[in-house]
Amino acid sequence: MKNLVALCFVPPDKVVEEFICIKDSASDNLDGLIMYFEDTYVGRIMDRNRRAEPRFHISMGNSFERIDKELARTTKELCNNYVIRLKQLQQHNSFHVTKLD
C-alpha cells in the first residue's frame, strides 16, 4: 500500500507505468484496493488497450513538480510563506499599513 501512496512523488508521465508494476506485484488480498485506485486515479484498461478517464486526473494529486521546483506543497506552507513575505514588505520603507479599528 505504501507504493500506491508513493505514486504522488513519481513524474506524472511515469505514474501509469509504475502503477502497472505495483499492480503486478501486489498480493491477491489487495485486489479491491488496487481496483479502486485504478478506477479513481489511473483509469481502468478498456477495449483496444486504452484507459478509461479516471475520476481524478493524475496531475491533481501529483507532487513531483512542486517538490522538484521546491514550491509549497500544502495550504499551510503557502500561508506561512505569505505571512513571511508580508512581514518582509512591512519592514521596507515604502510599504505603509493603515490600521483599521
C-alpha positions in Angstrom: 0.0 0.0 0.0 2.9 2.4 0.7 3.8 2.0 -3.0 0.5 3.4 -4.1 0.9 6.4 -1.8 4.4 7.0 -3.2 3.0 7.4 -6.8 2.3 11.0 -6.0 6.1 11.6 -6.0 6.6 9.9 -9.4 6.8 12.1 -12.5 3.2 12.3 -14.0 4.2 10.7 -17.2 5.6 7.6 -15.3 2.6 7.1 -12.9 0.7 4.6 -15.1 3.9 2.6 -15.8 4.8 2.5 -12.1 1.2 1.6 -11.2 1.3 -1.4 -13.5 4.4 -2.6 -11.7 2.8 -2.2 -8.3 -0.4 -3.9 -9.6 1.5 -6.9 -11.0 3.4 -7.4 -7.7 0.5 -6.8 -5.3 -0.9 -9.7 -3.3 -4.4 -11.0 -4.1 -5.8 -9.7 -0.8 -5.2 -6.1 -2.1 -7.2 -6.6 -5.3 -10.1 -4.4 -4.0 -7.8 -1.5 -3.2 -5.9 -1.9 -6.5 -9.2 -1.8 -8.4 -10.4 1.3 -6.5 -7.1 3.1 -7.1 -7.1 2.2 -10.8 -10.7 3.4 -11.3 -10.1 6.6 -9.3 -6.6 7.8 -10.1 -5.2 5.9 -13.2 -8.1 4.7 -15.3 -9.0 1.1 -15.9 -7.9 -0.6 -19.2 -10.8 -0.7 -21.6 -11.0 -2.1 -25.2 -8.1 -1.8 -27.5 -5.7 -1.3 -24.6 -6.9 2.2 -23.9 -7.5 3.5 -20.4 -10.8 5.0 -19.2 -10.7 8.5 -17.9 -10.0 8.3 -14.1 -12.2 10.2 -11.6 -9.3 12.4 -10.7 -6.6 13.4 -13.2 -3.0 12.3 -12.3 -1.9 16.0 -12.1 -4.4 16.7 -9.3 -2.6 14.6 -6.7 0.9 14.6 -8.0 3.5 16.5 -6.0 6.6 15.7 -8.2 6.9 19.1 -9.9 6.1 21.1 -6.8 8.8 19.2 -4.9 11.3 19.4 -7.8 10.8 23.2 -8.0 10.8 23.5 -4.2 7.4 25.0 -4.1 4.9 24.9 -1.2 3.1 21.6 -1.1 0.3 22.4 1.4 -2.0 25.3 2.1 -0.3 25.8 5.5 3.1 26.3 3.7 1.5 28.8 1.3 0.0 30.8 4.2 3.3 30.7 6.1 5.2 31.9 3.0 2.7 34.7 2.5 3.0 35.9 6.1 6.8 35.9 6.0 6.8 37.8 2.7 4.2 40.3 4.1 6.4 40.9 7.2 9.4 41.5 4.9 7.4 44.1 3.0 6.3 45.8 6.2 10.0 46.4 7.1 10.5 48.2 3.8 10.2 52.0 4.0 7.9 52.4 1.0 5.3 50.0 2.5 2.6 51.6 4.6 -0.1 49.8 6.5 -3.2 51.6 7.8 -4.6 50.1 11.0 -8.4 49.7 10.9 -10.2 49.8 14.2 
